């Protein structure tokens, strides 16, 4: 049993062992820890005493949250039509009678300490049924239907010629990104989120509140449907993968300079930003594609010159909550040190303890509210 405990790499309680079957059930204190352990075991093939273990999901632990409790908690914000909890997905669906109430819920709940650690977002309206034969045409006429088809890619147009990919990422908020494709010569960009609900929220905020960059209001629309995440990438995201690479235990920033990091990490894909938090001896390399960040981490860890450094995934600053009111950023140029006007906010992602830099992931899907709110339980 002690060997098994050492393999979990996470705090769990309690252990339940079946005496008549060669199996063990682990109950973690946090759903995100169980998701991380499951994803890691699936990718690395957990082995104990030269025997490969089979890993699967057991029966969910009892949850204190009930549909009645959700209704009582949120009814004070507006009239509710329906509340439904999907236990196996740790998800609740709350359908309000008014879309304005839904908007209020999405904007206020994330700031409530009682909802810390839970995701709240727009979801699919169950009344918005569109026959498959009409979905493509309907989506072009009603952009909000993008979430109904699971589209994760948002189109941005009317981009100022001097705008950089870094400027775009400074302005994008609301969800972890899979990729950023910026076509500067055409003044357009395609932003692909990990979560279709996050893409929908970003589209809604950009359309109705406005997204301004370099004194230009950008045009928001839906790009080509990106389809679902590849299973291997989905597992990596559950394990904490982002497009941001954290480099810790840096003692000499002259050796590991911005030019050096761009040269070493640039072999694996386009980089939109390199920034430093010297007082915490760490640096961050932000790729434009999450797959390139994953490849970079796997390769860089095996290089002798990086052997004494801590290489891991950092938090994607684009996953920060949307700002209230009109969206956007100044888009000013950075100075040579990388700590100028526009790098101030990216650097803010690094202003946390090194142990907190790795992405904390949650096992969840979104909760729907009529007109669309989502939250995880």
C-alpha positions as CSV (number, residue, x, y, z in Angstrom):
1,X,0.0,0.0,0.0
2,X,2.9,2.4,0.8
3,X,4.2,1.9,-2.8
4,X,0.8,2.7,-4.2
5,X,0.5,5.9,-2.1
6,X,3.9,7.1,-3.3
7,X,2.7,6.7,-6.9
8,X,-0.3,9.0,-6.5
9,X,1.9,12.2,-6.4
10,X,-1.1,14.0,-4.9
11,X,-2.9,14.2,-1.6
12,X,-5.9,11.8,-1.4
13,X,-8.1,10.5,1.3
14,X,-9.3,7.9,2.0
15,X,-8.0,4.6,0.4
16,X,-10.5,1.8,0.0
17,X,-9.2,-1.7,-0.8
18,X,-11.3,-4.6,-1.9
19,X,-9.9,-7.8,-0.2
20,X,-11.4,-10.1,-2.8
21,X,-10.4,-8.1,-5.8
22,X,-7.1,-6.8,-6.9
23,X,-8.3,-3.2,-7.0
24,X,-8.0,0.0,-5.0
25,X,-10.3,3.1,-5.0
26,X,-8.7,6.5,-4.3
27,X,-10.8,9.4,-3.1
28,X,-9.0,12.7,-3.7
29,X,-9.7,15.8,-1.6
30,X,-10.0,17.9,-4.8
31,X,-11.6,16.9,-8.1
32,X,-8.8,18.7,-10.0
33,X,-6.3,16.5,-8.3
34,X,-8.1,13.3,-9.3
35,X,-8.4,14.6,-12.9
36,X,-4.6,15.4,-12.9
37,X,-3.7,12.0,-11.6
38,X,-6.0,10.2,-14.1
39,X,-4.6,12.1,-17.0
40,X,-1.0,11.6,-15.9
41,X,-1.6,7.8,-15.4
42,X,-3.2,7.5,-18.8
43,X,-0.4,9.2,-20.5
44,X,2.6,7.7,-18.6
45,X,1.2,4.2,-18.1
46,X,1.4,3.8,-14.3
47,X,3.6,0.9,-13.3
48,X,4.0,-0.7,-9.9
49,X,6.6,-3.5,-9.2
50,X,7.0,-4.0,-13.0
51,X,3.2,-4.4,-13.4
52,X,1.2,-2.0,-15.4
53,X,-1.9,-0.8,-13.5
54,X,-5.3,-0.2,-15.1
55,X,-6.7,3.2,-14.1
56,X,-10.3,4.1,-14.4
57,X,-13.0,6.2,-12.8
58,X,-14.9,4.9,-9.7
59,X,-18.3,5.8,-8.4
60,X,-18.4,9.6,-7.6
61,X,-18.2,10.6,-4.0
62,X,-21.5,12.1,-2.6
63,X,-21.8,15.8,-3.2
64,X,-23.3,18.3,-0.8
65,X,-24.6,20.6,-3.6
66,X,-28.2,19.9,-4.6
67,X,-30.6,21.4,-7.1
68,X,-32.7,22.9,-4.3
69,X,-29.6,24.5,-2.8
70,X,-28.6,26.0,-6.2
71,X,-32.1,27.3,-6.7
72,X,-32.2,28.9,-3.2
73,X,-28.7,30.5,-3.7
74,X,-29.4,32.0,-7.2
75,X,-33.1,32.8,-7.0
76,X,-32.2,36.0,-5.3
77,X,-30.6,37.2,-8.6
78,X,-33.6,36.6,-10.7
79,X,-36.5,34.2,-11.6
80,X,-35.4,30.7,-12.4
81,X,-37.1,28.4,-14.9
82,X,-35.1,25.2,-14.3
83,X,-32.2,23.8,-12.3
84,X,-30.4,20.6,-13.3
85,X,-27.3,18.9,-12.0
86,X,-25.3,16.3,-14.0
87,X,-23.4,14.5,-11.2
88,X,-21.0,12.5,-13.4
89,X,-19.7,15.7,-15.0
90,X,-19.7,17.9,-11.9
91,X,-21.9,20.3,-13.8
92,X,-25.0,22.3,-13.0
93,X,-27.5,23.9,-15.5
94,X,-29.5,26.9,-14.4
95,X,-32.1,28.3,-16.8
96,X,-33.2,31.8,-16.0
97,X,-36.3,33.4,-17.4
98,X,-34.5,36.5,-18.6
99,X,-31.2,36.8,-20.5
100,X,-30.5,40.1,-18.7
101,X,-30.5,38.2,-15.4
102,X,-28.1,35.7,-17.0
103,X,-25.7,38.4,-18.0
104,X,-25.8,39.8,-14.4
105,X,-25.1,36.3,-13.0
106,X,-22.1,35.8,-15.3
107,X,-20.6,39.1,-14.4
108,X,-21.2,39.0,-10.6
109,X,-20.7,35.3,-9.5
110,X,-17.0,35.1,-10.4
111,X,-16.3,37.9,-8.0
112,X,-18.2,36.3,-5.1
113,X,-15.7,34.5,-2.7
114,X,-18.4,31.8,-2.2
115,X,-18.0,30.8,-5.9
116,X,-14.2,30.8,-5.9
117,X,-12.8,27.8,-7.8
118,X,-16.0,27.3,-9.8
119,X,-16.4,28.3,-13.4
120,X,-19.4,30.4,-14.4
121,X,-20.1,31.1,-18.0
122,X,-22.8,31.3,-20.7
123,X,-24.2,28.1,-22.0
124,X,-26.5,26.7,-24.6
125,X,-30.2,27.7,-24.5
126,X,-32.1,24.5,-24.8
127,X,-34.9,26.3,-26.7
128,X,-32.4,27.2,-29.5
129,X,-33.1,24.1,-31.6
130,X,-32.0,24.4,-35.2
131,X,-32.3,21.4,-37.6
132,X,-29.0,20.1,-38.9
133,X,-29.9,21.0,-42.4
134,X,-30.2,24.7,-41.4
135,X,-27.4,25.0,-38.8
136,X,-24.7,26.3,-41.2
137,X,-27.0,29.0,-42.6
138,X,-28.4,29.9,-39.2
139,X,-25.0,30.3,-37.7
140,X,-24.0,32.8,-40.4
141,X,-27.1,34.9,-39.7
142,X,-27.0,34.5,-35.9
143,X,-23.4,34.4,-34.7
144,X,-24.4,33.4,-31.2
145,X,-25.2,30.0,-32.4
146,X,-21.5,29.2,-32.6
147,X,-21.6,27.7,-29.2
148,X,-24.4,25.3,-30.3
149,X,-22.0,23.7,-32.8
150,X,-19.1,23.7,-30.4
151,X,-17.1,26.2,-32.4
152,X,-13.9,27.3,-30.5
153,X,-12.5,29.8,-33.1
154,X,-13.3,33.5,-33.1
155,X,-12.5,35.8,-36.0
156,X,-11.1,39.3,-35.3
157,X,-10.9,41.9,-38.1
158,X,-10.1,45.6,-38.6
159,X,-6.8,45.2,-36.7
160,X,-4.4,48.1,-36.8
161,X,-1.3,47.5,-38.9
162,X,1.0,48.2,-36.0
163,X,-0.6,45.6,-33.7
164,X,1.5,42.7,-32.7
165,X,0.5,39.2,-31.5
166,X,1.5,40.2,-28.0
167,X,-1.0,43.2,-28.2
168,X,-3.8,40.8,-29.2
169,X,-3.0,38.4,-26.3
170,X,-3.0,41.4,-23.9
171,X,-6.5,42.2,-25.0
172,X,-8.0,38.7,-25.1
173,X,-9.6,37.5,-21.9
174,X,-12.0,34.8,-20.8
175,X,-10.4,31.4,-21.5
176,X,-7.2,29.3,-22.1
177,X,-6.1,29.5,-25.8
178,X,-5.2,26.7,-28.0
179,X,-3.7,28.9,-30.7
180,X,-3.5,32.5,-32.1
181,X,-3.2,32.9,-35.9
182,X,-2.5,36.5,-36.7
183,X,-2.4,37.5,-40.4
184,X,-0.9,41.0,-40.2
185,X,-0.9,41.5,-43.9
186,X,-4.7,41.0,-44.0
187,X,-5.3,42.7,-40.6
188,X,-7.2,39.7,-39.3
189,X,-6.7,37.1,-36.6
190,X,-8.2,33.7,-35.6
191,X,-8.3,33.0,-31.9
192,X,-9.0,29.3,-31.0
193,X,-10.0,28.6,-27.4
194,X,-9.7,25.3,-25.5
195,X,-13.3,25.6,-24.4
196,X,-16.2,26.5,-26.8
197,X,-18.1,28.2,-24.0
198,X,-15.1,30.5,-23.4
199,X,-15.0,31.3,-27.2
200,X,-18.7,32.1,-27.0
201,X,-18.3,34.4,-24.0
202,X,-15.4,36.2,-25.7
203,X,-17.4,36.6,-28.8
204,X,-20.4,38.0,-26.8
205,X,-18.2,40.4,-24.8
206,X,-16.4,41.6,-28.0
207,X,-19.6,42.1,-29.9
208,X,-21.7,43.9,-27.3
209,X,-19.2,45.7,-25.1
210,X,-16.7,46.2,-27.9
211,X,-13.0,45.3,-28.2
212,X,-10.7,48.2,-29.0
213,X,-7.0,47.9,-29.8
214,X,-4.7,50.7,-30.9
215,X,-7.8,53.0,-31.1
216,X,-9.6,50.7,-33.4
217,X,-12.7,48.8,-32.6
218,X,-12.2,45.2,-33.8
219,X,-14.8,43.2,-35.7
220,X,-15.7,40.0,-34.1
221,X,-17.2,36.9,-35.8
222,X,-16.9,33.2,-36.0
223,X,-14.1,31.4,-37.8
224,X,-14.2,28.0,-39.4
225,X,-15.4,25.4,-36.9
226,X,-12.3,24.0,-35.2
227,X,-14.0,20.8,-34.1
228,X,-13.4,19.1,-30.7
229,X,-10.0,18.9,-29.1
230,X,-7.8,15.9,-30.0
231,X,-7.9,13.3,-27.2
232,X,-4.2,13.6,-26.5
233,X,-4.4,17.4,-26.3
234,X,-7.5,17.2,-24.1
235,X,-5.6,15.0,-21.7
236,X,-2.6,17.3,-21.7
237,X,-4.9,20.3,-20.9
238,X,-6.5,18.3,-18.0
239,X,-3.0,17.8,-16.7
240,X,-2.3,21.5,-16.8
241,X,-0.9,22.3,-20.2
242,X,-1.1,25.8,-21.6
243,X,0.8,27.8,-24.2
244,X,2.8,29.5,-21.5
245,X,6.1,27.9,-20.3
246,X,7.4,28.7,-16.9
247,X,11.2,28.7,-16.2
248,X,12.1,28.7,-12.6
249,X,15.3,28.7,-10.5
250,X,17.1,31.1,-12.8
251,X,20.2,32.5,-11.1
252,X,21.8,34.3,-14.0
253,X,19.6,36.4,-16.3
254,X,22.5,37.4,-18.4
255,X,23.0,33.7,-19.4
256,X,19.3,33.1,-19.8
257,X,18.5,36.4,-21.5
258,X,15.4,37.2,-23.7
259,X,17.5,36.6,-26.8
260,X,18.7,33.2,-25.5
261,X,15.2,32.0,-24.5
262,X,13.8,33.1,-27.9
263,X,16.5,31.3,-29.7
264,X,16.2,28.1,-27.7
265,X,12.4,27.9,-27.5
266,X,11.8,29.4,-30.9
267,X,12.9,26.1,-32.4
268,X,9.5,24.7,-31.4
269,X,7.2,27.4,-32.8
270,X,6.3,31.1,-32.8
271,X,6.6,33.0,-29.6
272,X,4.4,36.0,-28.8
273,X,6.1,37.1,-25.5
274,X,9.1,36.5,-23.3
275,X,9.0,38.2,-19.9
276,X,10.8,38.0,-16.5
277,X,10.1,38.2,-12.8
278,X,13.7,38.6,-11.6
279,X,12.9,39.0,-7.9
280,X,11.4,35.4,-8.1
281,X,14.1,34.1,-10.3
282,X,11.8,33.0,-13.1
283,X,10.9,33.7,-16.7
284,X,8.0,33.0,-19.0
285,X,7.9,32.0,-22.7
286,X,4.5,32.4,-24.3
287,X,3.9,30.5,-27.5
288,X,1.1,31.2,-30.0
289,X,0.1,27.5,-30.0
290,X,-0.3,25.2,-27.0
291,X,1.1,22.2,-28.9
292,X,4.4,24.0,-29.4
293,X,4.6,24.7,-25.7
294,X,4.1,21.0,-24.9
295,X,6.9,20.0,-27.4
296,X,9.2,22.7,-26.0
297,X,8.9,21.5,-22.4
298,X,9.5,17.9,-23.3
299,X,12.6,18.7,-25.3
300,X,14.1,21.5,-23.1
301,X,14.0,19.4,-20.0
302,X,16.5,17.0,-21.6
303,X,19.1,19.7,-22.3
304,X,22.0,19.8,-19.9
305,X,22.1,23.6,-19.8
306,X,18.5,23.6,-18.4
307,X,19.0,20.6,-16.0
308,X,19.0,22.8,-12.9
309,X,16.0,24.9,-13.9
310,X,12.4,24.1,-13.3
311,X,10.5,23.8,-16.6
312,X,6.7,23.6,-16.4
313,X,3.5,25.1,-17.8
314,X,2.5,28.5,-16.5
315,X,-0.9,30.2,-16.5
316,X,-2.2,31.6,-19.7
317,X,-3.0,35.3,-19.1
318,X,-5.8,35.2,-21.6
319,X,-7.6,32.9,-19.1
320,X,-8.1,35.9,-16.7
321,X,-11.7,37.1,-16.4
322,X,-12.9,39.7,-18.9
323,X,-12.7,43.3,-17.7
324,X,-15.8,45.1,-16.9
325,X,-17.0,47.5,-19.6
326,X,-15.4,48.0,-23.0
327,X,-12.6,45.6,-23.7
328,X,-9.1,46.3,-25.1
329,X,-5.5,47.3,-24.5
330,X,-3.3,50.2,-25.5
331,X,-1.0,48.2,-27.6
332,X,2.1,50.3,-26.8
333,X,5.5,49.0,-27.7
334,X,7.7,47.3,-25.2
335,X,11.2,48.5,-24.2
336,X,14.3,46.4,-24.7
337,X,14.0,44.8,-21.3
338,X,10.6,43.4,-22.0
339,X,9.1,45.3,-19.1
340,X,7.4,48.3,-20.9
341,X,3.8,49.4,-21.1
342,X,2.2,46.3,-22.7
343,X,4.4,43.8,-20.8
344,X,3.2,45.1,-17.5
345,X,0.0,43.1,-17.6
346,X,1.7,39.9,-19.0
347,X,4.2,40.2,-16.2
348,X,1.4,40.4,-13.7
349,X,0.7,36.7,-14.5
350,X,4.1,36.0,-13.1
351,X,3.6,37.9,-9.9
352,X,2.7,34.9,-7.9
353,X,4.7,32.4,-5.9
354,X,6.7,30.0,-8.1
355,X,4.8,27.0,-6.7
356,X,1.5,28.6,-7.8
357,X,2.6,29.2,-11.4
358,X,1.7,25.8,-12.8
359,X,-1.8,25.7,-14.1
360,X,-4.4,24.5,-11.6
361,X,-7.0,22.6,-13.5
362,X,-10.5,21.6,-12.6
363,X,-12.6,18.6,-13.6
364,X,-15.7,20.4,-14.9
365,X,-17.9,21.2,-17.8
366,X,-20.1,24.3,-17.9
367,X,-23.4,25.0,-16.3
368,X,-26.0,26.4,-18.6
369,X,-28.3,29.3,-17.7
370,X,-31.2,30.2,-20.0
371,X,-29.7,32.7,-22.3
372,X,-26.7,31.0,-21.2
373,X,-24.8,30.9,-17.9
374,X,-22.3,28.1,-17.1
375,X,-20.6,27.1,-13.9
376,X,-18.8,24.0,-12.5
377,X,-19.5,22.4,-9.1
